[in-house]
Amino acid sequence: MIKYIIFDFDGTLADSRSAFVSVWNGLADKHNYKKVQPGELESLRKLTINERSKLLNFPFYKIPIVMPELIAMLRDSINEMTLFNGIKDMLSELRKMGYQLAIISSNSVENIKDFLKRNEMEEVITEVLSAKRIFGKDKVIKKFLKAHGLQADEVIYVGDEHRDVVACKKSNVKIIWVGWGYDALEAVQSEGPDYTVYSPEDIIQIVS
């Protein structure tokens, strides 16, 4: 029986794509990476992280170095981010159904809590955790399970990226992949997400 539903933040709850492109392009100017043009977003969604790194002239090994700078810069763009359509109603309905809701994200706790407060959702999401490493969500998920005395089948994760699916597989937690985020189906289907959805209402149907 599912007790907790854990959400990713960027690309799952919050539409941060415009803010991310703006921040990335600032980093690109500073470090001589290739900028992202708005029209390229859809094609980038179909690529793996490795493929994106090559396309953007960004050395993959620098991800742990650049991510803290990128997340810090996103804080200045928090007001540009919006909830995807239907997300707020979906979260409110899940709470009414008795589920506890949490966020585990690579973004910072401070950024996420500021966003939740601005959208009057700080009472809906009961816990926010940050995975300090971009590929470290599985460790945070396992710590979450242990801290709350939960079995893997008492939790389901909702995310939009290939690395979310990988983290859940490592944690033995089922994942709902959402089709409106950063990664297209082509980028995640090789990992076999447990569920695929294209509207927030579908999440309610799955967990109920």
Backbone bond lengths (Angstrom), bond angles and torsions (degrees), N, CA, C in turn:
res aa  C-N    CA-C-N  psi(-1)  N-CA   C-N-CA  omega(-1)  CA-C   N-CA-C  phi
1 M - - - 1.467 - - 1.530 110.04 -
2 I 1.293 116.83 128.49 1.458 121.57 -178.22 1.536 110.25 -75.51
3 K 1.324 115.75 128.01 1.461 121.67 177.02 1.540 111.61 -109.45
4 Y 1.322 115.93 -39.13 1.468 121.59 -178.35 1.526 110.44 -119.01
5 I 1.313 115.80 138.17 1.460 121.88 169.64 1.529 106.76 -114.28
6 I 1.319 115.53 120.06 1.463 121.35 -177.75 1.525 108.56 -105.17
7 F 1.316 115.71 131.47 1.453 121.33 -178.36 1.524 111.78 -112.29
8 D 1.320 115.06 143.60 1.455 120.81 160.99 1.532 106.17 -71.41
9 F 1.318 116.68 166.92 1.468 119.70 -178.11 1.527 111.99 -106.67
10 D 1.342 116.72 -72.15 1.469 120.82 -177.38 1.526 110.38 -66.63
11 G 1.329 115.99 125.44 1.451 120.79 178.13 1.512 114.14 86.27
12 T 1.330 116.87 -10.82 1.472 121.03 179.40 1.523 110.34 -112.87
13 L 1.324 116.52 -56.19 1.466 121.01 175.34 1.527 111.05 -96.77
14 A 1.319 115.71 -44.90 1.468 121.45 -174.38 1.517 111.24 -106.36
15 D 1.319 115.63 133.54 1.457 121.16 173.63 1.527 107.54 -85.75
16 S 1.315 115.26 94.23 1.468 121.46 -176.72 1.516 112.03 -108.27
17 R 1.331 116.95 16.01 1.459 120.11 -174.13 1.516 112.97 -63.00
18 S 1.329 117.63 -45.57 1.465 119.85 -179.43 1.521 110.89 -64.47
19 A 1.338 115.94 -41.25 1.464 120.27 178.74 1.526 110.04 -64.67
20 F 1.329 116.63 -41.29 1.459 120.45 -179.09 1.526 110.98 -64.27
21 V 1.318 117.09 -43.06 1.472 120.63 178.90 1.510 110.40 -61.87
22 S 1.336 116.44 -43.17 1.464 120.27 179.39 1.525 111.47 -61.82
23 V 1.329 116.38 -45.02 1.462 121.06 179.65 1.524 110.69 -66.97
24 W 1.322 116.17 -44.26 1.473 119.70 179.63 1.529 111.04 -59.14
25 N 1.322 116.04 -44.34 1.462 119.34 -178.68 1.529 111.76 -65.04
26 G 1.348 116.16 -30.14 1.464 119.23 173.27 1.523 111.16 -65.80
27 L 1.341 115.77 -41.60 1.465 120.23 176.50 1.528 110.85 -66.33
28 A 1.328 115.92 -37.01 1.462 120.34 -179.51 1.530 110.53 -61.97
29 D 1.322 117.11 -41.58 1.463 120.83 176.68 1.522 110.94 -61.87
30 K 1.305 115.60 -40.89 1.460 120.86 -175.83 1.525 112.32 -72.54
31 H 1.345 117.05 -39.21 1.465 120.86 -171.83 1.529 113.69 -110.76
32 N 1.326 116.17 5.38 1.470 121.08 178.43 1.524 112.65 66.81
33 Y 1.355 116.87 38.77 1.460 121.27 171.65 1.524 108.23 -91.41
34 K 1.320 116.53 170.41 1.461 120.75 176.96 1.523 109.43 -80.69
35 K 1.326 116.39 135.79 1.457 120.75 178.04 1.523 110.78 -75.38
36 V 1.331 114.79 156.61 1.461 121.49 175.41 1.524 108.35 -100.75
37 Q 1.321 115.75 126.80 1.457 120.74 175.66 1.528 109.22 -93.07
38 P 1.343 117.69 144.65 1.472 119.89 -177.03 1.521 113.51 -51.55
39 G 1.314 117.63 -36.32 1.454 120.89 -178.51 1.514 114.26 -72.24
40 E 1.329 117.45 -9.79 1.463 121.45 -178.89 1.523 113.27 -89.85
41 L 1.313 118.17 -9.89 1.457 121.19 -172.04 1.525 112.96 -59.06
42 E 1.327 117.42 -42.80 1.458 120.01 -176.52 1.529 111.52 -65.93
43 S 1.323 117.13 -40.10 1.462 119.36 178.61 1.525 111.03 -70.84
44 L 1.335 118.03 -33.78 1.462 121.30 177.80 1.525 111.58 -65.71
45 R 1.326 117.09 -31.93 1.468 121.25 -179.27 1.523 112.03 -60.67
46 K 1.320 117.25 -25.58 1.462 121.41 -175.87 1.524 112.68 -87.73
47 L 1.338 116.97 -5.52 1.456 121.36 -175.70 1.523 111.59 -97.69
48 T 1.327 116.33 154.36 1.456 121.21 172.45 1.524 109.09 -75.01
49 I 1.333 116.69 167.85 1.461 120.17 178.07 1.523 110.43 -61.20
50 N 1.323 116.82 -39.65 1.468 120.14 177.62 1.516 111.72 -61.06
51 E 1.330 116.19 -43.89 1.468 120.91 179.99 1.522 111.34 -65.78
52 R 1.330 116.80 -39.08 1.463 120.01 177.33 1.524 111.06 -64.75
53 S 1.333 115.77 -40.86 1.464 120.23 -179.98 1.524 111.17 -59.22
54 K 1.328 116.23 -43.89 1.467 120.28 179.75 1.526 110.95 -65.70
55 L 1.316 116.30 -43.50 1.457 121.01 -178.32 1.524 112.04 -63.21
56 L 1.345 116.10 -35.72 1.459 120.98 -176.34 1.532 112.90 -94.28
57 N 1.329 115.18 9.61 1.478 120.31 178.51 1.522 111.22 57.86
58 F 1.345 114.93 39.29 1.462 121.41 -175.51 1.526 109.23 -117.98
59 P 1.328 118.76 112.04 1.468 121.26 -179.09 1.526 111.09 -59.79
60 F 1.329 116.41 123.96 1.461 122.14 -174.92 1.519 112.15 -56.55
61 Y 1.332 117.22 -36.51 1.462 120.58 -175.90 1.530 112.49 -67.06
62 K 1.343 116.59 -13.88 1.465 119.95 -179.09 1.530 113.23 -86.66
63 I 1.333 117.32 -1.70 1.469 119.72 -178.85 1.531 112.27 -53.63
64 P 1.350 119.69 -49.58 1.477 119.14 -179.62 1.529 113.23 -62.87
65 I 1.331 116.88 -24.36 1.460 121.12 -179.40 1.524 111.01 -79.75
66 V 1.327 115.51 -42.36 1.464 121.09 -173.88 1.530 112.77 -82.41
67 M 1.350 117.87 -30.75 1.460 120.58 -175.28 1.524 114.36 -55.37
68 P 1.346 120.42 -45.42 1.474 118.85 178.42 1.524 112.65 -59.58
69 E 1.333 116.50 -38.24 1.467 120.15 178.92 1.526 110.08 -67.10
70 L 1.328 116.48 -42.04 1.459 120.48 179.91 1.526 111.09 -63.24
71 I 1.334 116.99 -45.05 1.466 121.02 -179.09 1.527 111.23 -65.19
72 A 1.323 116.42 -38.34 1.470 119.87 177.01 1.523 110.73 -62.87
73 M 1.333 116.65 -40.28 1.462 120.54 179.50 1.526 111.32 -70.07
74 L 1.331 117.51 -29.88 1.460 120.51 178.27 1.521 111.85 -63.48
75 R 1.329 116.20 -27.65 1.460 119.32 179.23 1.514 111.63 -57.09
76 D 1.319 116.71 -36.44 1.468 120.83 179.25 1.522 112.05 -73.20
77 S 1.329 116.54 -13.18 1.467 120.80 -178.46 1.520 112.54 -108.32
78 I 1.341 117.01 10.60 1.461 120.64 -173.87 1.530 111.80 -59.62
79 N 1.334 117.32 -31.44 1.464 120.38 -179.39 1.519 112.85 -73.28
80 E 1.339 116.97 -13.99 1.462 120.89 177.15 1.524 111.57 -82.30
81 M 1.324 117.00 -16.24 1.462 120.56 -176.11 1.528 110.58 -83.44
82 T 1.314 115.86 145.14 1.457 121.67 178.54 1.528 109.57 -132.30
83 L 1.315 116.08 158.36 1.461 120.63 172.13 1.521 109.13 -72.74
84 F 1.331 116.45 141.34 1.453 119.18 170.99 1.525 109.02 -63.92
85 N 1.308 116.48 150.81 1.462 121.38 179.74 1.528 110.84 -57.24
86 G 1.317 115.18 132.45 1.455 120.95 175.91 1.522 115.50 88.11
87 I 1.341 116.94 -8.93 1.465 120.00 -176.12 1.530 111.69 -67.88
88 K 1.321 116.86 -46.13 1.463 119.73 -176.02 1.528 111.15 -62.14
89 D 1.318 116.68 -44.00 1.464 120.51 178.59 1.527 110.79 -64.16
90 M 1.333 116.44 -39.90 1.458 120.64 179.54 1.521 111.39 -62.78
91 L 1.334 117.49 -45.48 1.458 121.33 179.93 1.530 111.28 -64.18
92 S 1.319 116.62 -41.95 1.467 120.48 178.88 1.522 110.95 -62.68
93 E 1.322 116.95 -40.02 1.458 121.06 179.93 1.533 110.90 -66.80
94 L 1.339 116.64 -40.78 1.469 120.01 178.84 1.528 111.35 -62.77
95 R 1.331 116.28 -38.53 1.478 119.69 177.38 1.524 110.63 -65.31
96 K 1.346 116.13 -41.12 1.462 119.90 178.12 1.528 111.39 -62.36
97 M 1.317 115.83 -30.40 1.466 121.23 179.53 1.526 111.90 -78.13
98 G 1.335 117.05 -6.01 1.456 120.73 174.57 1.514 115.93 100.80
99 Y 1.325 117.86 3.53 1.463 120.18 179.81 1.524 111.01 -81.29
100 Q 1.313 116.24 142.93 1.456 122.21 170.53 1.530 107.84 -86.83
101 L 1.327 116.73 138.50 1.465 121.27 -175.12 1.523 110.54 -119.13
102 A 1.313 115.43 136.97 1.459 121.42 179.49 1.527 109.45 -139.91
103 I 1.331 115.22 165.81 1.463 121.72 176.45 1.519 108.63 -125.45
104 I 1.326 116.25 132.00 1.467 122.36 168.08 1.519 106.41 -125.23
105 S 1.317 115.80 116.42 1.461 121.26 -171.11 1.520 111.03 -141.40
106 S 1.330 116.15 160.32 1.458 120.92 173.21 1.523 111.29 -80.97
107 N 1.327 116.89 -14.11 1.462 120.54 175.28 1.526 108.45 -72.40
108 S 1.315 117.51 169.05 1.461 120.52 -176.91 1.526 111.15 -82.41
109 V 1.322 115.56 151.70 1.458 121.37 177.47 1.524 110.34 -59.00
110 E 1.315 116.60 -41.24 1.467 121.45 -179.23 1.520 111.27 -61.06
111 N 1.338 117.57 -46.84 1.466 121.05 179.10 1.524 110.90 -60.08
112 I 1.324 115.74 -45.85 1.468 120.09 -176.06 1.519 111.14 -66.62
113 K 1.328 116.85 -43.90 1.467 119.56 -179.42 1.531 111.14 -65.25
114 D 1.318 117.69 -36.66 1.461 120.47 175.54 1.525 110.42 -61.34
115 F 1.327 115.77 -43.01 1.461 120.53 179.77 1.529 110.79 -64.70
116 L 1.336 117.06 -45.39 1.461 120.44 179.90 1.522 111.87 -61.75
117 K 1.326 116.30 -40.70 1.459 120.00 179.01 1.525 111.19 -64.58
118 R 1.324 116.19 -42.54 1.474 120.65 -179.42 1.525 110.60 -63.79
119 N 1.338 116.93 -29.81 1.459 120.74 -179.74 1.531 113.05 -100.02
120 E 1.358 116.24 13.58 1.463 122.86 176.90 1.529 111.87 54.80
121 M 1.335 114.90 47.52 1.452 120.15 -178.71 1.521 112.75 -126.26
122 E 1.335 116.68 11.13 1.466 118.98 -176.71 1.526 112.78 -67.68
123 E 1.342 117.78 -19.10 1.465 120.70 177.87 1.532 111.82 -89.36
124 V 1.332 116.21 -13.05 1.470 120.48 -177.54 1.527 110.64 -86.87
125 I 1.320 116.33 -44.20 1.461 122.07 178.29 1.531 107.49 -90.65
126 T 1.313 117.25 116.67 1.464 120.29 -172.09 1.524 113.88 -85.21
127 E 1.322 117.92 -20.27 1.462 120.02 -176.24 1.522 110.34 -150.90
128 V 1.338 116.19 139.21 1.465 121.98 178.04 1.523 108.60 -127.79
129 L 1.324 116.83 123.96 1.458 122.26 179.14 1.523 109.48 -124.72
130 S 1.325 115.81 147.66 1.463 121.18 -179.97 1.524 110.44 -114.46
131 A 1.335 115.72 132.48 1.465 121.51 171.71 1.522 107.10 -89.39
132 K 1.302 116.98 107.50 1.462 120.75 -174.12 1.519 112.34 -62.35
133 R 1.335 116.47 -31.65 1.457 121.12 178.29 1.518 108.95 -100.46
134 I 1.334 116.37 139.60 1.460 120.52 -175.59 1.521 112.19 -61.11
135 F 1.353 117.36 -28.91 1.460 120.84 177.95 1.528 111.48 -109.36
136 G 1.342 116.80 29.49 1.455 120.37 -176.25 1.509 115.76 -110.62
137 K 1.322 117.78 16.17 1.461 119.64 -176.36 1.525 113.00 -65.46
138 D 1.324 117.22 -33.05 1.463 119.10 -179.02 1.523 111.19 -60.73
139 K 1.325 117.28 -37.92 1.472 120.61 179.46 1.524 110.68 -67.88
140 V 1.334 116.97 -38.53 1.468 120.53 179.12 1.529 110.08 -68.99
141 I 1.320 117.25 -39.32 1.462 120.95 177.45 1.526 110.59 -61.57
142 K 1.329 117.16 -45.09 1.465 120.93 179.09 1.525 111.49 -62.96
143 K 1.338 117.40 -39.81 1.467 121.17 177.39 1.525 110.03 -64.78
144 F 1.335 116.38 -39.09 1.464 121.12 178.46 1.524 110.19 -61.57
145 L 1.322 116.41 -46.60 1.467 120.40 179.07 1.524 111.25 -58.86
146 K 1.322 116.29 -45.98 1.467 120.87 -178.68 1.525 111.41 -65.06
147 A 1.343 116.56 -43.45 1.465 120.93 -177.69 1.525 112.08 -62.95
148 H 1.345 116.42 -31.85 1.458 120.44 -176.87 1.532 112.72 -101.91
149 G 1.331 116.58 3.22 1.454 119.96 179.59 1.511 113.06 63.14
150 L 1.334 116.03 38.91 1.463 121.63 -175.62 1.517 111.75 -104.67
151 Q 1.322 116.03 146.56 1.449 121.59 168.62 1.532 108.73 -86.46
152 A 1.326 116.83 157.36 1.465 120.67 -176.98 1.521 112.20 -59.00
153 D 1.343 117.48 -32.59 1.465 119.75 -178.14 1.532 113.04 -81.74
154 E 1.336 116.89 2.26 1.465 120.65 175.72 1.525 111.69 -97.41
155 V 1.334 115.50 5.04 1.465 122.01 -177.57 1.518 108.94 -133.31
156 I 1.322 116.23 146.23 1.458 120.83 169.54 1.528 107.67 -134.30
157 Y 1.320 115.63 142.10 1.467 121.03 -177.40 1.524 108.89 -107.77
158 V 1.319 115.77 145.12 1.465 122.06 178.09 1.521 107.97 -121.75
159 G 1.334 117.05 117.85 1.459 120.54 -177.73 1.505 112.02 -149.42
160 D 1.329 115.46 174.52 1.468 120.19 -173.14 1.523 114.40 -123.20
161 E 1.344 118.02 -4.85 1.459 119.87 -172.74 1.530 113.00 -116.94
162 H 1.323 113.93 158.31 1.472 122.03 176.64 1.520 110.89 -53.40
163 R 1.335 116.95 -44.87 1.473 120.12 -177.38 1.531 111.73 -67.35
164 D 1.340 118.17 -24.55 1.462 120.61 173.98 1.530 110.26 -66.10
165 V 1.330 115.50 -43.20 1.464 120.13 -179.95 1.529 109.96 -64.51
166 V 1.331 116.55 -44.00 1.464 121.13 179.28 1.524 110.43 -60.54
167 A 1.329 117.56 -45.19 1.467 121.88 -179.19 1.524 111.13 -61.11
168 C 1.325 116.93 -40.35 1.461 120.33 -179.66 1.519 111.58 -69.78
169 K 1.322 116.88 -37.86 1.464 119.91 176.87 1.536 109.99 -61.44
170 K 1.335 116.79 -41.22 1.461 120.82 178.79 1.520 111.66 -66.81
171 S 1.322 116.71 -27.17 1.466 121.66 -177.06 1.525 112.62 -95.49
172 N 1.339 116.54 -4.00 1.470 122.18 -176.29 1.522 112.59 62.13
173 V 1.335 115.37 27.74 1.459 121.70 178.42 1.527 108.51 -104.60
174 K 1.314 117.32 135.39 1.463 120.09 178.42 1.532 110.10 -71.41
175 I 1.345 115.04 148.98 1.457 119.64 -177.77 1.523 111.32 -128.04
176 I 1.324 114.15 139.15 1.462 122.26 169.39 1.526 106.49 -100.69
177 W 1.307 116.63 115.52 1.470 120.43 176.91 1.518 108.95 -90.67
178 V 1.352 116.68 132.04 1.463 121.60 -178.91 1.527 110.07 -103.04
179 G 1.316 115.37 139.21 1.459 120.62 -172.88 1.507 116.49 -88.21
180 W 1.346 117.51 6.34 1.464 119.32 -177.52 1.532 113.57 -106.03
181 G 1.329 117.98 8.33 1.462 120.52 -172.80 1.513 115.33 -98.68
182 Y 1.336 115.20 -145.97 1.459 121.63 -173.09 1.524 113.11 -76.71
183 D 1.326 118.58 -33.59 1.459 121.44 -177.14 1.521 111.12 -106.00
184 A 1.336 114.73 134.88 1.459 120.28 174.15 1.532 109.28 -80.48
185 L 1.334 115.65 168.18 1.463 120.47 -178.90 1.524 111.24 -57.72
186 E 1.336 117.06 -35.84 1.465 121.19 -179.58 1.524 112.22 -57.84
187 A 1.331 116.26 -29.55 1.466 120.67 -176.42 1.525 113.20 -84.28
188 V 1.328 117.74 -16.86 1.469 119.95 -174.30 1.522 114.54 -117.59
189 Q 1.335 117.43 -17.88 1.469 118.69 -169.61 1.531 113.40 -65.10
190 S 1.335 117.58 -23.34 1.464 119.49 178.68 1.528 111.51 -65.03
191 E 1.341 117.34 -25.75 1.465 121.86 179.24 1.525 112.99 -86.91
192 G 1.318 116.41 -12.48 1.463 120.04 175.73 1.508 115.21 66.50
193 P 1.347 119.06 64.75 1.471 119.12 174.94 1.525 110.45 -58.33
194 D 1.341 116.51 148.59 1.460 120.67 -176.31 1.526 112.19 -66.49
195 Y 1.330 116.13 -37.15 1.457 121.39 179.38 1.526 108.90 -138.77
196 T 1.315 116.68 148.24 1.465 121.44 173.09 1.525 107.84 -125.19
197 V 1.330 115.87 133.75 1.467 120.14 -178.99 1.524 109.90 -133.96
198 Y 1.312 114.58 156.55 1.467 119.79 -179.25 1.525 111.87 -128.23
199 S 1.321 116.82 9.15 1.464 120.88 173.53 1.523 108.30 -151.64
200 P 1.338 118.38 148.69 1.463 120.77 178.26 1.534 113.16 -57.87
201 E 1.323 116.15 -32.59 1.467 119.08 -179.27 1.531 111.29 -62.35
202 D 1.324 116.35 -30.16 1.474 119.37 179.42 1.530 111.76 -64.04
203 I 1.328 116.99 -30.85 1.467 121.13 179.10 1.532 109.80 -63.27
204 I 1.311 116.18 -42.34 1.472 120.52 178.00 1.518 110.37 -59.91
205 Q 1.317 117.18 -43.29 1.454 121.48 -179.85 1.522 112.05 -62.50
206 I 1.310 116.92 -39.48 1.467 120.99 -177.66 1.526 111.25 -68.22
207 V 1.319 116.97 -48.50 1.478 118.85 -174.80 1.524 112.48 -74.39
208 S 1.322 116.94 -20.08 1.471 119.43 -179.47 1.527 111.27 -92.50
